[in-house]
Amino acid sequence: MDAQIGGKGVYAFLNMPASSRQVALGSNFISVVDNDISLAWNNPAALNPKMHNHAFATYNNYVSDINSGYFAYGRDYKKLGTFSMGIMYLDYGKFDGYSPNGISTGTFTVKDQCFQLSWGRQWKEKFRYGASLKYVYSIYESFVSNGISADLSGIYHDTAKQLTITAFARNIGFQAIPYGNTSRQNLPFELAVSFSKKLEHLPFRYNLVLHDLQKPDMRYSIANTGEKDENGNDRIRKMTMGDNILRHLTLGGELNISKNFVLRFGYNHMRRKELTQEQKKGTSGFSWGLGFRISKFHISYGSAAFFPGFSSNQFSLLMNLGEFYKKK
């Protein structure tokens, strides 16, 4: 290839992080089993009875006037498993429209939405599995498109060793109605594996992700570098195999300061290499965040640096609605 891998398909917003926790850890693929209902967005196997009657909401001030959000609710049924429903949206703001002759046609909006239904349950002692069905609706001015997507995941969870391993396959589906008279495009299908382990003598959990496994070789060359070799020829810059391997890796960690306060950090090598500037790398690719509990509310914040001088900030709220009921 002779360019960045860029977009991998239509409806790229499906790859947006569903929580500030994911933003802080640098990846959408978190391999953990707890009460965080937002995990079901990409990992339906994480659904478990701890999420019963939990509600979740998040807001992301993404880029410029672009904003996104995700809302979810979970219910557990002993014989059937745990279910969740959710909706994610991405609002690109308002734009000024003009005809080919330069005549103003007024303002228009651009929005993406996805409605999600997820299910997960346990199998034997250490295994969990789950699936999600998603309906995508997208409108760009007068151009409308929709599609169907599905996610599958499986979890191996060893509570004695505090080890969790998860395999993901997401964005399996098709574009039912393309935009205007364009041809149908593929969804951004992805395979990933995530490893998470809590250290025995330290309140710290790390999360290691191997992503984009459906495309092991992501190397490309850059021809127009503006550089010359010793013979005066245009220098072509090529990605090394080591760099290619690192672009498949994302590392994150959670340090539990107390029962009600946690610090998070992450590093996404692909993001750093694709978005950073050669002259000023800054903190591109790095992310951080925190989470704390106040009364019945779990509040978290995540910030990810995309390029020097700009970060995306996301806030999330998780609550157990059952805690608001009066006990008889």
N, C-alpha and C positions, 0 to 999 in steps of 0.2 A: 504494500500500500504506500501511497505517497502523500498522505495527509493524516490528520488526527482521526481517531475512530469515530468521533462525533456522535450524532444521534444514531441509535440502533433500531429505530422504528417509530411508528406513529404512537401517539399518546405517551410521550416521554414523561408526563407528569406522574404516571403510575410509579415512577422510581423516586418520587419525593419522599422524604422522611415523614413518618406519621406521628412523631413525638419529639420533644426536645431532648429526650434521652437518646434517641437515635442520632439526632444532630450532634450531640456532645461526644458520642462514641465513634463518630465518623462513618457509620454504616447503617443501612436499613436492616441488616441481618443480625439480630441479637439472639444469641443462643442462651436462653435462661427460662426458667419456669417459675413465675411468681404471680402477683396479682395485677400486673400491668396489662390491661385489656388492649392497649394500642399495639402490642406485639402481634396481634392477630392480623394486622394489615398485610404483613408479608409472611408471617409464620403462624398459620392456623393451628398447627400442632401444639403451640404453646397454650391454647385455651385449656383451662382447668377449673375445678370447682372454686378455687380462691377468687375467681373473677365474677362469681355470681352476684348479680344486681349492681355491678360496677358501671359507672358512667365516666366518659373521658371526653375532653375537649382540648384542642390545641390551636394556636394561631402562629403563623410564620410571616414575618416581614421579610420577604425574600429579596428581590432585586428591584430597585427603583420603585415603581408603583405596583409591582406584582405582589399579591398576597395569597396565602393559602391557609387552609384549615382542615381539620379532621375531627369528626365526632363519632363516638362509638358507645355501644351499650351491650352488656353481656348477661346471659342467663344460663344456669346449669340445670340439667335434668339428669338425674342419677342413672336412668336406664339408657338414655340416648346420647349423653355427652354434653359438652358445653357449646353454646351458640353465641355469636355476636353479630350485630348489625352495625354498619357504619357508612359514612359518606365523607368523601374527600372532595375538596373543590380547589381550583386555582383560578384566580381572577387577575387578568392582565391589565385591568384598568380601562380607561376610555381613550379612543383614538379619533382623530379628525379624518373623515373620509373625503376623497376627491375622485371625480370622474377622470377618464383618460385625458380629457381636455383641460383638466385643472380646475373644474367647477366644484365647489364645496357641496358635499352630499350630507353634511351634518356629522354628528359623532356616532360612534358605534362601540360596542363592548366585545371583549373576547374572553370566553370562559370555558373551563374544563371541569367536568364533574364525574364522579365515580361512586356508584352505590354498591356496597359490599355485603355479602352474607357469608359468614365463616362458621365452621364446625370443627371440633376437635375432641378426641377422647383418648383414654389410656388403653394400652394393650399389654397385658401381663404386668410385671412389676416395674420395669425400667424403660418402657417404650411408650411413645405417644405418636399419634398421627392426626392429620387434619387436612381440610381442603377449603378453599374460598371460591366463590363465584362472584364476578364483578360485571356490572353493566356500566359502560362508559358512554357519556354524552358530551359532545364538544360542539361549540358554536363560535365561529370566527366571522363576525359581521353577518352576512347572509349565507355563509357556508356552514352546513351542519353535517356532523358525522356521528356515528355511534358504533359500538362494538361490544363483544363479549370476551371476557378474560377469566382465567382460573389460575389459582396458586395451589401448589401441593407442598407439604413438608412433613418430615418425620424427625422425631427426637429420641435420642438415647440419653436418659437422665439417671445418673448414679448419685443418690443423695449421700451415701457414705463417703465417697471420694470428692463430693462437691464438683462433679464433672458433668458437663452437658455438651452433646454433639448434635448438631442439626444439619439436615440436608434440605435444600430449598430448590424448587422449580417454579418460577413465577412468570406471569404474563403469557400464559398458554391460551391462545385464542385467535380471534380474527376481527378484522374491521368489516362490519356488516354493511354499513353505508359510508362510502368515502366522501371527501369534501368535493362538492361541485361535480364536474365531469372528470375528475382525476381517477386513476386506477387505485385499487385496493393496496394498502401497504401492510407490512408485517408489524406485529406488536414487538416491543423490546424484550423478547424472551431472554431469560437468564437462569443459569445454574450456579449455585453457591453452596459452600459448606462452612459452618461456623463452629468454633470450639470455645467453650467458656469453662473456666475453673476458678474456684474460690480457694485462696491459699489457706493452709492449715493454721499457721500461727500469725496471720496478719489479716485484718478485715479488708481484704482487697480481692477483687475479682477481675480477671482479664478476659477479653473477648477478641479472638483472632478469626478473621474472615478470609476465606479464599473465594473470590467472586469472579464473575464472567468466565466460568469454567467451560462454557459452551464454545469459547474462542480462546484456546490456550495460547496461540501465537498472535499477539496484537502489535507486533513490530511494524514500523513504517519508516519511510525515508523522507527527509525534507530537502528538496532540490534547491529552492530559491533562498539560500541562507545569506546571500550577500558577501560570502567569504570566498577567498581564493586559496588554492593550495600552492605548493612550491613551484609548480609549473605554470601558474597563472590561470588554471582552470577553475570553474565554479566548484566549490567544495560541497559535497553531499553529506549531510549529517544522517547517520543511521542509529536506530535504537539498538542497544546491546541486549543480549539475552538476559543479563542480570537485571536490567531495568524492566524488561518485559515481565519477569517473574515477580518483581516487587510491585508492579502495577496491579497484580491480582490480589495483593494483600492489603488488609486494613486492620489496624490495631487499636483497641480501646480498653479502658480500665475504669473501675468504680472503686473508690475508697470510702468506706463507711466510717465517717468520723464519730457518729453516734447512731442510736437507733432511729433518730429522726432527721439526720443530715448526712448527705453523701456528695462527694466531689467526683466529677467525671472528666475524662480527657480522651482524645482520639487522634489518630493520624491516618490520612488517606493518601497514599503515595500517588495514585493515578490523578487525583484532583490536583495535587501539588505540581506534577509534571505537565499536566494539560493546561492549567490556568495561570501558572506563575509566569512572571516576567524574568527574562535572563538578567537584566540589569538590576532588578530589585525583587528578590524572591519573597522577602517578608515572611509572614506566617501562613501563607497559602498551604492548604492541605491539613492544617492543624485545627482542632476543635476542642471545646471545653464546655463544662456546664456544672450545674449543681441541682440537688433536689432536697426538699425538706418538707416536713409535715407540720401543719398548724391546725390543731383541733382535728376535725374530720377530713381535712383537705390535704392531698399530696400535690405540692406545687413544684414544678421543675422548670429550669431554664437551660437552653443550649445555644451556643454560638459557634459558627463555622466560618473560617476565613477562606474566601474564594480567590481573591487576588489582593495585592497590597492596598490598604486603605479601605477595604470593604469586607464586611462580615454579615452573614445572615443570622438573624436572631429569632428564636422560637420559644414560646411559653406554653406550658401544658398544665392541665388540671385534672386530677384523678380523684374520684370519691366513691365510697361505698354507700349507695343510697339506703341500704338497710340500717346504717348507723343513725339515720335521721328519724327512724320510726320509734315511737314510744313503746317501750316494753311493758307488757301487761303484768 
